């Protein structure tokens, strides 16, 4: 069986690339919403998703919350 070696630095680089990619996607969609007259804000937060989402909803009290899913089911 072949093994694949990934260093801590490799994982840091992957995480940084994903953060940059996520930031670009958020910027694109926020700008697109604003272009068509839909007020929109976006953040990248760290932590347990269900706790972070609930805390932000309590703090901001949005009119609309859009939540994505990766097929894990409700709030997994």
Secondary structure as GFF3:
##gff-version 3
##sequence-region A 1 76
A	DSSP	alpha_helix	8	35	.	.	.	ID=ss1
A	DSSP	alpha_helix	49	60	.	.	.	ID=ss2
###
